[in-house]
Amino acid sequence: MERPERYHHGNLRQALLDAAEEVLIDGGIEALSWREIARRAGVSPGAPYHHFADKAALLTALAQQHLAELDHRFREVCTTHPEPHEQLRALGMVYVAYALEHPAAFRLMFRPEMGSPFGGASAETPVFGVLLQVVRACRAGATGDPAETERVACAAWGLVHGLAALLLDGPLAALATDRERVRALVATSTDRFNVDA
């Protein structure tokens, strides 16, 4: 039976992104074919070209959608945790939790052939920009060298990203379902990372 068209209200672009997400969750990145995405959206294989130049453009948009969601969660942390060091720890928790909640999308965001949906590492970059702001606040009494602050922020990002990768696809995968142990691991790691120096 054919699926009904999802874009009766004109939102074909989002219907395609939702369909791509379904395929990603069900079959992983290898299952992401243009034809299957169109089928799940209930449209002809040519219809997606109205919104995306090719499959790579669609997948980049999907990665950016998740990036925007993660950025929103980061910004929420900054409003609910007033102290910068508390914010830093909470950002680490949110980052790892997001990776475990959305493993397929998290992997997609960091595939080499995807380029960088992050667009680099600067104050304007989603997710990293928030981290940089928090690290800058933590280092208020340290050197004012912006390049050093950026390096510290990159190192902090690398720390929690490495933990997320180990929990998703590495030797720590057995711990991934034990959220209390994951929280303790992230807390221990972030507490030992000296951003003030």
Contacts in CASP RR format, 6 or more apart in sequence:
PFRMAT RR
TARGET T0000
AUTHOR 0000-0000-0000
METHOD contacts of the structure
MODEL  1
MERPERYHHGNLRQALLDAAEEVLIDGGIEALSWREIARRAGVSPGAPYH
HFADKAALLTALAQQHLAELDHRFREVCTTHPEPHEQLRALGMVYVAYAL
EHPAAFRLMFRPEMGSPFGGASAETPVFGVLLQVVRACRAGATGDPAETE
RVACAAWGLVHGLAALLLDGPLAALATDRERVRALVATSTDRFNVDA
2 42 0 8 1.000
3 39 0 8 1.000
3 40 0 8 1.000
3 41 0 8 1.000
3 42 0 8 1.000
4 42 0 8 1.000
5 41 0 8 1.000
5 42 0 8 1.000
5 43 0 8 1.000
6 12 0 8 1.000
6 15 0 8 1.000
6 18 0 8 1.000
6 19 0 8 1.000
6 41 0 8 1.000
6 42 0 8 1.000
7 14 0 8 1.000
7 15 0 8 1.000
7 41 0 8 1.000
7 43 0 8 1.000
12 41 0 8 1.000
12 43 0 8 1.000
12 47 0 8 1.000
12 48 0 8 1.000
12 50 0 8 1.000
12 51 0 8 1.000
13 51 0 8 1.000
13 52 0 8 1.000
13 61 0 8 1.000
15 41 0 8 1.000
15 42 0 8 1.000
15 43 0 8 1.000
16 37 0 8 1.000
16 38 0 8 1.000
16 41 0 8 1.000
16 43 0 8 1.000
16 48 0 8 1.000
16 51 0 8 1.000
16 52 0 8 1.000
16 58 0 8 1.000
17 58 0 8 1.000
17 61 0 8 1.000
17 62 0 8 1.000
17 65 0 8 1.000
18 41 0 8 1.000
19 37 0 8 1.000
19 38 0 8 1.000
19 39 0 8 1.000
19 40 0 8 1.000
19 41 0 8 1.000
19 42 0 8 1.000
20 32 0 8 1.000
20 37 0 8 1.000
20 58 0 8 1.000
20 59 0 8 1.000
20 62 0 8 1.000
21 62 0 8 1.000
21 105 0 8 1.000
22 40 0 8 1.000
23 31 0 8 1.000
23 32 0 8 1.000
23 33 0 8 1.000
23 36 0 8 1.000
23 37 0 8 1.000
23 40 0 8 1.000
24 31 0 8 1.000
24 32 0 8 1.000
24 62 0 8 1.000
24 104 0 8 1.000
24 105 0 8 1.000
24 108 0 8 1.000
25 104 0 8 1.000
27 104 0 8 1.000
28 104 0 8 1.000
29 104 0 8 1.000
29 107 0 8 1.000
29 108 0 8 1.000
29 111 0 8 1.000
32 55 0 8 1.000
32 59 0 8 1.000
33 55 0 8 1.000
34 45 0 8 1.000
34 48 0 8 1.000
34 54 0 8 1.000
34 55 0 8 1.000
35 45 0 8 1.000
37 48 0 8 1.000
37 55 0 8 1.000
37 58 0 8 1.000
38 44 0 8 1.000
38 45 0 8 1.000
38 46 0 8 1.000
38 47 0 8 1.000
38 48 0 8 1.000
39 45 0 8 1.000
41 47 0 8 1.000
41 48 0 8 1.000
48 58 0 8 1.000
51 58 0 8 1.000
52 58 0 8 1.000
52 61 0 8 1.000
56 113 0 8 1.000
56 114 0 8 1.000
59 108 0 8 1.000
59 114 0 8 1.000
60 114 0 8 1.000
60 115 0 8 1.000
60 117 0 8 1.000
62 105 0 8 1.000
62 108 0 8 1.000
63 105 0 8 1.000
63 108 0 8 1.000
63 109 0 8 1.000
63 114 0 8 1.000
63 117 0 8 1.000
64 117 0 8 1.000
66 102 0 8 1.000
66 105 0 8 1.000
66 106 0 8 1.000
66 108 0 8 1.000
66 109 0 8 1.000
67 109 0 8 1.000
67 117 0 8 1.000
67 118 0 8 1.000
67 126 0 8 1.000
67 127 0 8 1.000
68 126 0 8 1.000
69 98 0 8 1.000
70 94 0 8 1.000
70 95 0 8 1.000
70 98 0 8 1.000
70 126 0 8 1.000
70 127 0 8 1.000
71 126 0 8 1.000
71 127 0 8 1.000
71 130 0 8 1.000
73 94 0 8 1.000
73 98 0 8 1.000
74 91 0 8 1.000
74 94 0 8 1.000
74 127 0 8 1.000
74 130 0 8 1.000
74 131 0 8 1.000
75 130 0 8 1.000
77 87 0 8 1.000
77 90 0 8 1.000
77 91 0 8 1.000
77 94 0 8 1.000
77 130 0 8 1.000
78 87 0 8 1.000
78 130 0 8 1.000
78 133 0 8 1.000
78 134 0 8 1.000
80 90 0 8 1.000
81 87 0 8 1.000
81 90 0 8 1.000
84 134 0 8 1.000
84 137 0 8 1.000
84 138 0 8 1.000
84 140 0 8 1.000
85 138 0 8 1.000
85 195 0 8 1.000
87 134 0 8 1.000
87 137 0 8 1.000
88 134 0 8 1.000
88 135 0 8 1.000
88 138 0 8 1.000
88 156 0 8 1.000
88 190 0 8 1.000
88 195 0 8 1.000
89 186 0 8 1.000
89 187 0 8 1.000
89 190 0 8 1.000
89 191 0 8 1.000
91 130 0 8 1.000
91 131 0 8 1.000
91 134 0 8 1.000
91 160 0 8 1.000
92 160 0 8 1.000
92 186 0 8 1.000
92 190 0 8 1.000
93 183 0 8 1.000
93 186 0 8 1.000
93 187 0 8 1.000
95 127 0 8 1.000
95 160 0 8 1.000
95 161 0 8 1.000
95 164 0 8 1.000
96 160 0 8 1.000
96 163 0 8 1.000
96 164 0 8 1.000
96 167 0 8 1.000
96 182 0 8 1.000
96 186 0 8 1.000
97 179 0 8 1.000
97 182 0 8 1.000
98 106 0 8 1.000
99 106 0 8 1.000
99 164 0 8 1.000
99 165 0 8 1.000
99 167 0 8 1.000
99 168 0 8 1.000
100 164 0 8 1.000
100 167 0 8 1.000
100 168 0 8 1.000
100 176 0 8 1.000
100 182 0 8 1.000
103 168 0 8 1.000
106 164 0 8 1.000
106 168 0 8 1.000
107 168 0 8 1.000
107 169 0 8 1.000
108 114 0 8 1.000
109 117 0 8 1.000
109 118 0 8 1.000
110 161 0 8 1.000
118 125 0 8 1.000
118 126 0 8 1.000
118 127 0 8 1.000
118 128 0 8 1.000
119 125 0 8 1.000
120 128 0 8 1.000
121 128 0 8 1.000
121 150 0 8 1.000
121 153 0 8 1.000
121 154 0 8 1.000
121 157 0 8 1.000
122 128 0 8 1.000
122 129 0 8 1.000
122 132 0 8 1.000
122 150 0 8 1.000
123 129 0 8 1.000
123 132 0 8 1.000
123 133 0 8 1.000
128 153 0 8 1.000
128 157 0 8 1.000
129 153 0 8 1.000
131 153 0 8 1.000
131 156 0 8 1.000
131 157 0 8 1.000
132 149 0 8 1.000
132 150 0 8 1.000
132 153 0 8 1.000
135 149 0 8 1.000
135 152 0 8 1.000
135 153 0 8 1.000
135 156 0 8 1.000
135 195 0 8 1.000
136 149 0 8 1.000
136 153 0 8 1.000
138 195 0 8 1.000
138 196 0 8 1.000
139 149 0 8 1.000
139 152 0 8 1.000
139 195 0 8 1.000
139 196 0 8 1.000
141 196 0 8 1.000
142 196 0 8 1.000
142 197 0 8 1.000
152 195 0 8 1.000
155 193 0 8 1.000
156 190 0 8 1.000
156 193 0 8 1.000
156 195 0 8 1.000
159 189 0 8 1.000
159 190 0 8 1.000
159 193 0 8 1.000
160 186 0 8 1.000
160 189 0 8 1.000
160 190 0 8 1.000
163 172 0 8 1.000
163 185 0 8 1.000
163 186 0 8 1.000
163 189 0 8 1.000
166 172 0 8 1.000
166 173 0 8 1.000
167 173 0 8 1.000
167 175 0 8 1.000
167 176 0 8 1.000
167 182 0 8 1.000
168 176 0 8 1.000
172 185 0 8 1.000
175 181 0 8 1.000
175 182 0 8 1.000
175 185 0 8 1.000
176 182 0 8 1.000
END
